[in-house]
Amino acid sequence: MTKALIFQRAGPADAPAIRELTRQAYAKWVSVAGREPKPMTADYHEAVRTHRIDLLYADGILVGLIELVPAADHLLIENVAVAPTSQGSGFGRLLLTHAEDVAATLGYSVVRLYTNKLFAENIRLYRRFGYRIDREEDLGTRTAVHMSKTIQAHSTSKQSPADA
């Protein structure tokens, strides 16, 4: 049975649902990292005002989200989260593809993301989807693995993130 999939731009009223979904999605990493990963402690009331967060609904149920931050020369994926009950259903790939489409529409040719080096499963997933490891960054209590993917931009001039 095919699910009805809809992307919707998050607004201020969505901050509690974003926080809850993110906390659920990242809960499995607490024991690996020995602490709550950064997305679990983020201020989503602020993030919804300063970043683009797109919510993915399947048959009216929030199953995932992607948080995007435009930079001068790339679009950064700050957070990608899929509800635990929906993991393994292809929604992660759909969210990454959505981010790449947004980046291309905004005129970017590079999408970047980072993850904790301890999250080997995520690194394998991103590599499988075409992301390459650019560098590792020692952050004292953890090591961030910075990754990127080159895409085909749709235009030569960048639009405002609000326009995409």
N, C-alpha and C positions, 0 to 999 in steps of 0.2 A: 504494500500500500504506500503510495507516494504521499509525503507530508506536504502541506502548504507552507512554504518557507517565505518569510518576509523579513527584510531589514528595515529597521526604524531608527532614526537618529534619537539619541537619548537627550532628555531635558532634565531640568532640576528635580522634577518629581520622581525621576528614575534612580536617583542616587542610592536610596536604600536597597533597591533590587539589584543594582550593580554591585554594591558592597557584599550583599548576601551571596550572589552567584559567584563572585570572585573568591570569597572566603571558602565556599564549598569546593570550588574547582582546585584551589591551591592547598587544601587541607592535607592531601596525601604527601605533600612535600615538607611538612613541618618536621617529621621524624628524620627525613633525609638531611635537611639543612640544620636541624637543631634549633630552629627558631621559625617564626612566621616569615614567609617570603614577603618582599616589599609590597606586592599588590594587595596582600591581606591587610596591610596597615595604612594604605593610601586614603586620602581624604577625597571621596568621590563627589561630595558637594562642590569642592573646588575643581576637581578634574572635569566634571561635566560642563563647567563654565569656561575652562581654558583649553580643553582638548576636544577632539571629535571622538565620541563614543557611539558606535553603531551596535544596536541590539539585534540579535537573530532570534526570531520566533518560529517555531514549528508547530503548526496547528494551534496557534494562539498561546503557546507556552514558551517562555523565555528559556532558550537552550544554550545561548552563547553570546559573547560580546567581543568587540575589538576596540581598543583605545588607540587613537592615532594622534601623533604630534608632528606637525609640519616643521621642518628645519630649512635652512637656506638651500641645501643641495640634496635633501632626501626626505622621505616620509618615515618617521620612526613608529614602529609598533611598540607601544609602551606596555600593553597588556592584551593577551588573548586568553579567554577563559571559556571553557565548555562545562556545562553542568555535569557532575559525575555520572548521572543516569543516562546522559547522552554521549559520553565519551566513547570513541570507537565507531561512531556513526557517520563519520565524514564531515562533521560540522567544523572541526579544526581546519581542515583543508579549505572548506568553503569560506571561513572567516579570513584566512590568509589570502585567498584569491580575491575576496572582496577588498582587502587592504591594497592589494596590487592594482586593482581596477581604480580605486580611489586615487592612488598615487599617479597612475597614468593619466587620469582625467585632470589632475592638478598640474600635470606637466613634469612630474618627477620621473627620472629614469632609474632611481635606486630606492629600495626599501630596506630599512635597517631594523634590527631587533637585538635584544640581548637576553641571556638567561644565565642562571647559576650553573657553574661548571658541574656541580653535583647532580644536576638534572639531566643525566645522560640520555634518558628517554626523549626529552624535548629536543636535545641537540640532534639526535638521530632523525627525529621527525622533521625538523627544519631542513636538515641536509637532504632528506628524501624529497622535499618540496623545492629544492633548488637553491637553498641558501648556503653560502660558504662562510667558513670561519675566517674573520678578518684579524682578530687579535683576542688575547685574554688580558684582563685587567685585574690586578690584585687590589681588592678593596678592604684589606685587613681581615675582616671576619669571613669573607667569601671571595670567590673569583668569578667575575662576570665574563662570559664568552660573548663577544660582539660578532654578529653575523650580518650578512647583507645579500641582496639579490638584485641583479640588474634586470630591468623590465623595459618594455617599449613604451615611451611616453606618448600620449595621444595628441599633445599640442606642444608648441614651443614656448608658450608663455604661461606662467603659473597663475592659476585662479586662486581666489580666496578659498580657504577650506570651507567656509559657509556656502560657497557657490556650488560645490561639488555634490 
